[in-house]
Amino acid sequence: MRSVEETGLVKACAAVLPGDGEDGFALRLDGESAMLCVCDGCGGLGAARYEALQGRTGAYWASRIAAQQADAWASAPWTLPSNAEQGETFKAELEQALGSALRAFSRAHPPSASRVVGSLRRTLPTTICLALVSEGAATWREVCFAWAGDSRGYLLDANGLHQCTADHLRGAPDAFESLALDAPLSNFLSAEQPVRLSLRRLRATLPCLALVATDGAYACAPTPMEFEMLLLDCLKRAASWKGFERALSLSLRRLACDDATVLADVRGFLSFQEARSVLLPRREALKRGFVTPVRRRREDRAFARERWERYRADYDWSQGGRHERMDWRI
């Protein structure tokens, strides 16, 4: 397997129970195009066990089936949709592929008997967030995120971290509120219901990182500002992309209370040192303007929310334009 220095693909993972983690992922690089996919098996909803399959839970298998199917789907030639109409067709094809894979597994492998019934149980439930990065020009790349649930897609550039996907949570809390509320999912994949994805396309200015992350990764930080700080701190401590990958994995293992996965596609940097010189100046402004003041007034939720609202202006790219050629969401 080629190293992160050769591919530009970063993988950082942490499992609460090593070997039994309920996150799945896939990474693919084809020429100048890349596919990143993270899936977070829904442990409560998918607690049913498959005794014939190593006693793993439905959540464990769901995340892996979805990630493997996303990888198989992306192995065929694909072109990003140019408008929302093409996006509907593109989305439907991916939805069909994911739904068919989950249903086929469910038919072939019924779970063991369980007392958990009704609304508390689903067959093979998982979230998903997939990023497709296509060929572009010297100064930009086209990026398309497809997702269901609260696994997220981001861009990280000299101006900071930008959330490009909107969580599917009941009540639609924002990224600050959701860390405290633990709201239930309003949408996720499962074998017993049609797959419904959201799609977001935008043009990313280089250099940057396109990232996808499960909720165990970003929720290990008390605020969205702190998650950006975590990424930049790991970059500051590292001397190479491999070192960044290692530092991020170690941080997730230390901080995360749930399985956590972050994948990144590095674009437009000539070297790791150039990435540090482009991205790290932002760290000082982030620390001085947002992270340190909130840490000093840790119990002051109103103050943290005021800083969040200021931070959100550059962070929240989840809506974007609609029906515009290079920036739309369906």
N, C-alpha and C positions, 0 to 999 in steps of 0.2 A: 504494500500500500504506500502511495506517495505521501510525503510529509506535507504539513501545512505550509512550509516555506515554498514548496513547489506548486501547490494547488491554490493557495490563498483561502482555503476552507478551514474554518476554526470549529472545533467541537469541544464543548465543556459540559460534563454531566456529573450529577451526584444522585445517588439513590439512598433513601433512608435505610432500606434493607438491601445491601448489595446482592445482586443476582435475582432479586425479586422486584425490582423497580417497575413501576407501571407507566413510565415514559417510553415512547418509541421515537425513532428518528431515522431520517434518510438524507444522504448527501450525494449529489451527482454533479459532475463537471464534464461538459461536452464542448470542447473547443472554448469559445468565449461565453458560452451559456452555462448557467448553473441552476440547480434546484436544491432548495433546503426545505426540510419538512420536519416539524416536531408534532408529536401527538401525546396527549396526557390522558391515559385511561382513567375513567371516572370510578374511583375505588369504591365509594359507597353504593352507587347505582349498579356497578358491575362486580359485586362481591361474590357472586356465584362462582364456584370452583369447578374446574374440569379435571376430575381425578385421573382420567385416562391420558391427560396431557400434562403430566408432572405436577398435578394438583394446582396449577396456576389459575388465577382469577380471570373472569371475563374482561376486566379492565386491562390486565396484563396483555392478553391476546389481542384485544381490540386495538390498542395503540400500535402494536407491531403489524397487524394486518393492514391497518390504514397507512402506515408509513411505507410498508413494502409495496402496497398497491400504488401509492403516489409515485414511488420510484419506478415501478414498472410502467406506469402511464407516461412519465416523463422520459422514459428511454426511447419512445417513438418520437419522430420529428414533431416539434411543436413551434408555433408562431404566436406571439402574444396578440390578443385582439386589439384592433385599432380604435374601436368605439364600443359603446354600451350594447349595441345590437349584436355585434360579434362576441362581446363578452358573455351574453346570455347563452349562446351556443357553446362557447368554450367552457363555461361553468357547468352546463348540463352534461357535457361529456365527462368531466371529472367527477361530478356527482354520481353519474351512472356507474363509473368504474369503481368508486369507493363503496357504493351501496351494494353492488353485485358481489364484491369480495367479502364483505361482512355477512351477507345473506348466505353465500356459499359455505363459508366456514361454519355458520350456525346450523345449517342443514346437515353438514358432515359430522359435526361434533356437538351434540347436545350436552348442556352442562349437567353436573351431578344434581341430585335432588337437593332442594333448599327450602327452608321455612320462610325465607324472605320473599314476599309476594307483593302484588299490586304496584302502586306508584313508587315504591322504594326500590324496585328492581327493573333493570333494563338488560337486554341482550347485547353484549359487546359494545358498551358505551365508551366513547372517547371524544376528546376535543381534537382539533387539528389546526395547524397554521402552516401554510406552504408559501414559499417565496420562489418566484421564477425571475431570474435576472438574464436578460437577453443581450445580444450584441448591440452596440451603439456606436458612439463616436468617441473622439479623444477626451471630450469633456462631460459626457453623460452616458447613462445606461437606462434602458427601460426596465421597470420592475413591476411585477404583478403579485399581489398577495391574495390568497384564497384561504378562507378560514371558517370554522364553526366552533363556538365556545369562547373560552377566554385565554387560549394560547395566542400570543401576539406577534405582530411583525413590526420592525423598527428600521429606521435609518440612523446612522451615527456619522456626523460630519463635523467640520470645524465649528459649526454653530450649536452643536450639542446633539442630544438624543431626540428623535422624533417618533412618536407612536403613530403608525400608519393604519392600524386596524382598530375597530370598535368592538369591545367585549360584548358577547351575547349573554347578558346577565339580566335577571328580572329586576325591574325598576330602573334599569339603565344608569347605574351609578357611574360617576366619572372615575378616572384612574386613581385619584386620591381617596375618594370615598370607598371604593371597592376593597381597599386594603384593610379597612376596619369593619366593613359590613359583612363580608363573606356571603354575598348574595348568591342564591342558586342560579345555575345555568338556565338560560331560556332557549338554548339551542345546542345540540351536540350530535355526533354521529351515533347511530346504533343500527343493529340488524333488523329491527322491527318497525322502523319508520323511514320515510323518504329522507335522503340526504339533502340538506339545504345549506349551501355555502354562500358567504358574501365574497365579493370580489372588489379589489381596489387596484387600480393601475395608476402609476405616476412615473415621471421622468426624474431620475436621481442624478444630481450634479456630482461629478467626481472631483476629488477622491472621497470615498466614503466606505462604510461597512453596511451591508444589508444583513439584518439579524432576524431570527425567529426565536421565541422563548416560550417555555411552558410557565404556568403561573407559579410553580414552585421556585423559579428563578427570580422573577421580578418581585414576588411577594416576600422574599427574604429581606427586602429593604423596607424600612418603615414609611418611606414616601417615594414617589417617582423620581424625585431629585437624587435621592440616595442610590437608586439603582444606576443612574447615569454615573454617579460618583464611583460606585463599585467597578464599573467597566473601565473608567479612566484610571482608577487606582491600580488595577491589574496591569494596564498598559504602562503605567509609570514604573512599576516594579520589574517589568520584563525587559529582556535584551533582544528578544526575537519573537516571531509569531508563535513559535512552539512554547516559549516561555510565557507568553500571554495566555495561551490555551491552558497551560499548567496552572498558572496563578488563578485564573478564573475557575477552573475545576476545584482547586483547593478552597477558594473562597466560598463556593456554593456548598461544598461538603461541610464547611464550618458553620455557615449561616442558615442554610435552608432547613426548614422543618418538614418539607415534602420533597418528593422526587423533583429534580430540577435539571433542565436541559437548555443550553444556549448554543445555537449554530450561527456562524457568520460567514459571509462571503466578502472578502477584502478586495476592493477595486480602486485602481487609479494611483496607488502609492508605488513609487519606484523602489522603496526599501522600507524596512521596519523603522529605521531611524527617521525617515521622512514622515511616516505615520505619526511618530511621537511628536515631531516638530509641528505638524499640522493640528493634531487633536489635543495635545496636552495644555496649550495656552487656555483653552476653555475650562480646564479643571480649576484653575485659580479663581476665575470669575464665578464658577458654580459654587465653589467652596465658600467664597467670601459673601456672595449675595444670597445664597439659599441654604446650603447644608449647615454651615456653622451657626447662623442665627437660629435655625429651627432646633438644632441640637441643644443650644444654650437655654431655650425655652421649651424644653421637652414636653411639659404638661400643658402647654398653651395651644390647644387645638385650633382656636380661632386665628392665632398668629400663623400657625403652620398652613392653614387654609389660605390666608392672605398671600403668603409667599408662593403657595401652589398656584394660585390664580395668575400671578405674575409669570411664573415659570411656564405655565400652560400655554401662554400665547405663542411660544416658539416650539413647544413640545408636541402639542396635539395636532397631528395631521390626519386624524382618523376620518374626517369627513371629506375634505378636498373638494374639488369641483365636480360637477355632474354634466355628463354629455359633452365634455370638452375633449378634444382629440387626445391629449396626452395626460389628462388628470381627471379621472372619474371613478365612481364607485357604484356597484349594484349589489 
